[in-house]
Amino acid sequence: MTLDDLLTTRYRKYGRGPGELDCWGLVRIARAGLFGRDWLPSYVQIDPQDKQGLTKAAAEVRAQGGFVEVDIRPSAIATAWRARLCVHVGIVVEADGRLWVLETDEGTGPGLIRPASFERRYSKVIYYDN
């Protein structure tokens, strides 16, 4: 699994791969495939539009997986917040000597965005890693 492989996937609601992913599906595959990390829970039953469900799942993953807040670094999960709700996730990767957030969504599909640009879109971004 390479970064290029992930960038050629398509967005699909509830997508868990390998070629169709939603934002959580992309984070799961990237952490395992790019960074050799343990698989995260699937949460395939949570609708990407169910922000309360996403927020609850984010709390469960943090608690069960030993995740702590970290400074931005490769393999960290970028959690995007609006008020008290987790509304989106991406994962930090390194490409061409720079840090990027790898993300996917219905409107654009997968892509790389500079962390500062990702952070400007939300009221808060917190990076977690274990």
Secondary structure, DSSP 8 states (H G I E B T S, - for coil): --HHHHHT-EE-TT-BSSSEE-HHHHHHHHHHHHH--------TTS-TT-HHHHHHHHHHHHHHHT-EE--S-TT-EEEEEETTEEEEEEEEEEETTEEEEEE--TTT-SEEE-HHHHHHTSSEEEEEE-
